[in-house]
């Protein structure tokens, strides 16, 4: 990005692309040594940013500013022009398409297991029980021992773990270990036509799936088509 470097930790769907803007959610980390920088505009997406090292002021257009220190976070719309004042030495980002609901939590780990908050249907409102969910564990320091429905996994410093659940599936997640980790949760609808393989097989020609991605994906071409369609033209 214009202010430094970014590292993609995870993206969903796995074959989607940040550059093509056809993803549902993305986890990433960024570093910068500049005292002033501008964030990339992401139309059709919302963002949660947590400062891991540094102290900054984020200016979201002319409407809102927020002062963030280490371990603090902010949620904002990707299409708003956002400037960063102060050196954002290291951060962690959750970017999600409009309509998704997400949250991020910095957790201190110990030898005692702590249950992660995986609530979706109960706290997101009526009708959200039928949504897909993804949970992330990023080991910031030390190590995390993650238990998912009784199965244990080790996540070392710098590693990212993702747990994806289909509607109606509940993940019982607990964490213990040493150091700190970042726990993320995203709840979303999975567009059937975009992801089901049988849709692409039902059409002739190798370009049909690409056409679906261009139309349904959140990129400048699909937005252009949608704008013209509202006017009654293609």
C-alpha positions in Angstrom: 0.0 0.0 0.0 1.1 3.7 -0.4 2.2 3.9 3.3 4.3 0.8 3.6 4.0 -3.0 3.2 1.2 -5.4 3.9 1.1 -9.2 4.4 -2.0 -11.2 3.7 -2.7 -13.8 6.5 -5.9 -15.3 5.1 -8.6 -14.6 2.5 -12.0 -16.1 1.8 -12.8 -17.7 -0.6 -9.3 -19.1 -0.9 -9.1 -18.6 -4.6 -10.3 -15.0 -4.4 -8.1 -12.0 -4.9 -7.6 -8.8 -3.0 -6.7 -6.9 -6.2 -9.8 -8.1 -8.0 -12.0 -7.2 -4.9 -13.9 -10.4 -5.2 -13.3 -11.7 -1.6 -15.8 -11.8 1.3 -13.2 -11.3 4.1 -9.5 -10.8 4.4 -7.0 -10.8 7.4 -3.7 -9.0 7.0 -1.0 -7.2 8.8 0.7 -4.0 7.7 3.9 -2.0 8.6 4.9 1.6 8.0 7.7 4.0 8.8 5.9 7.1 7.6 4.6 9.9 9.8 1.6 10.5 7.4 -0.1 8.1 5.0 -3.3 7.4 3.2 -5.3 4.2 3.3 -6.3 2.4 0.1 -10.0 3.1 -0.6 -12.1 -0.1 -0.5 -15.6 0.5 -1.9 -18.1 -2.1 -0.8 -16.0 -3.2 2.2 -15.8 -2.3 5.9 -12.7 -2.5 8.0 -11.5 -3.2 11.6 -8.0 -2.0 12.3 -6.0 -2.7 15.5 -2.8 -0.9 16.3 -0.1 -3.4 17.4 2.8 -0.9 17.6 2.7 2.8 17.4 0.3 5.7 18.2 -1.8 7.2 15.5 -4.7 9.5 14.7 -7.0 8.3 11.9 -9.0 10.9 10.1 -12.0 9.5 8.3 -12.9 12.2 5.7 -14.1 15.3 7.5 -16.6 13.6 9.7 -14.6 11.7 12.4 -11.2 11.3 13.9 -10.0 8.7 16.3 -6.9 8.4 18.5 -5.4 4.9 18.7 -2.7 3.5 20.9 -1.3 0.0 21.0 -4.0 -2.7 21.4 -6.8 -0.3 20.4 -9.0 -0.7 17.4 -11.4 1.2 15.1 -14.1 0.1 12.7 -14.7 2.2 9.6 -16.1 2.1 6.1 -13.6 1.3 3.4 -14.9 3.8 0.8 -14.2 6.8 3.0 -11.0 8.6 2.5 -8.9 7.8 5.5 -5.6 9.4 6.5 -3.2 8.2 9.2 -1.1 10.7 11.2 1.7 9.2 13.3 3.8 6.2 12.6 1.7 3.1 12.3 4.6 0.7 12.9 2.5 -2.4 12.9 -1.2 -3.2 12.7 -3.7 -6.0 12.1 -6.7 -5.7 9.7 -10.0 -7.4 9.1 -11.6 -6.3 5.8 -15.1 -7.6 5.1 -17.7 -7.1 2.4 -20.7 -5.0 3.2 -23.3 -7.0 4.9 -20.8 -9.0 7.0 -20.6 -8.6 10.7 -17.3 -8.9 12.4 -15.3 -8.3 15.6 -11.7 -8.5 16.8 -10.3 -9.1 20.3 -6.8 -9.0 21.7 -6.5 -11.9 24.2 -3.9 -12.5 26.9 -3.1 -16.2 27.1 -2.3 -18.3 30.2 -2.1 -22.0 31.2 -5.9 -21.9 31.9 -8.1 -22.4 28.9 -10.4 -19.5 28.1 -13.5 -19.9 25.9 -13.6 -17.7 22.8 -16.8 -15.7 22.0 -18.2 -17.5 18.9 -21.8 -16.2 19.4 -23.5 -15.4 16.2 -27.2 -15.9 16.1 -27.8 -14.7 19.6 -26.0 -11.4 19.3 -26.4 -10.5 15.7 -30.2 -10.4 15.5 -33.1 -12.4 14.1 -32.3 -14.3 10.9 -28.5 -14.5 11.5 -28.6 -18.1 12.6 -28.5 -19.1 8.9 -25.3 -17.3 8.2 -21.8 -18.7 7.6 -19.1 -17.9 10.1 -15.3 -17.8 10.1 -13.1 -17.5 13.2 -9.4 -16.6 13.2 -6.6 -17.0 15.7 -3.4 -15.0 15.0 -0.6 -15.8 17.5 0.9 -12.4 18.1 3.5 -13.4 20.7 4.5 -16.8 22.2 2.1 -19.6 21.2 -1.6 -20.4 21.3 -3.1 -23.9 22.0 -6.5 -23.8 20.3 -9.1 -26.4 21.0 -11.9 -26.7 18.4 -14.8 -29.0 19.5 -12.2 -31.1 21.4 -9.5 -31.2 18.8 -6.3 -29.4 19.7 -4.0 -27.3 17.4 -0.8 -25.4 18.0 -0.5 -21.9 16.6 3.0 -20.4 16.9 4.0 -16.8 16.8 3.3 -15.2 13.4 0.9 -18.0 12.3 -2.7 -17.6 11.4 -5.4 -20.2 12.0 -8.9 -20.1 10.5 -12.0 -22.1 11.4 -14.9 -22.0 8.9 -18.4 -23.0 9.8 -21.5 -23.6 7.7 -25.0 -22.4 8.9 -26.2 -24.3 11.9 -22.7 -25.5 12.8 -21.4 -24.2 16.2 -17.7 -24.1 17.0 -16.7 -24.5 20.6 -13.3 -22.8 20.7 -11.0 -22.3 23.7 -7.5 -20.9 23.9 -4.5 -21.2 26.3 -0.8 -20.8 26.0 1.8 -18.0 26.5 1.8 -14.5 25.1 -1.0 -12.8 23.2 -3.2 -13.7 20.3 -5.9 -11.9 18.2 -9.2 -13.6 17.9 -11.5 -12.6 15.0 -15.1 -13.5 14.1 -16.9 -12.9 10.8 -20.5 -13.8 10.0 -21.7 -13.6 6.4 -24.0 -14.9 3.7 -22.3 -17.1 1.1 -23.7 -16.2 -2.4 -24.9 -19.5 -3.8 -24.5 -18.7 -7.5 -20.9 -17.4 -7.0 -19.5 -20.4 -5.2 -21.5 -23.5 -6.2 -19.5 -25.5 -8.7 -22.7 -27.0 -10.3 -23.6 -23.5 -11.6 -20.4 -23.3 -13.7 -20.8 -26.8 -15.0 -24.4 -26.1 -16.2 -23.2 -23.6 -18.7 -21.1 -24.2 -21.9 -17.8 -22.4 -22.4 -14.9 -21.8 -20.1 -15.7 -18.1 -19.6 -19.0 -18.5 -17.8 -17.5 -18.8 -14.3 -15.2 -15.8 -15.0 -18.3 -13.8 -16.1 -20.1 -14.7 -12.9 -17.1 -13.5 -10.9 -16.9 -10.2 -12.7 -20.6 -9.6 -12.3 -21.1 -10.8 -8.7 -17.6 -9.9 -7.5 -17.2 -6.6 -5.7 -15.0 -4.8 -8.3 -15.2 -1.8 -10.5 -16.7 -3.7 -13.4 -19.6 -5.1 -11.5 -20.3 -1.8 -9.9 -20.4 -0.2 -13.3 -22.8 -2.8 -14.6 -25.0 -2.4 -11.6 -25.1 1.4 -12.0 -26.1 1.2 -15.6 -28.7 -1.5 -14.8 -30.4 0.9 -12.4 -30.8 3.3 -15.2 -32.4 0.7 -17.4 -29.4 0.2 -19.6 -26.6 -2.3 -19.9 
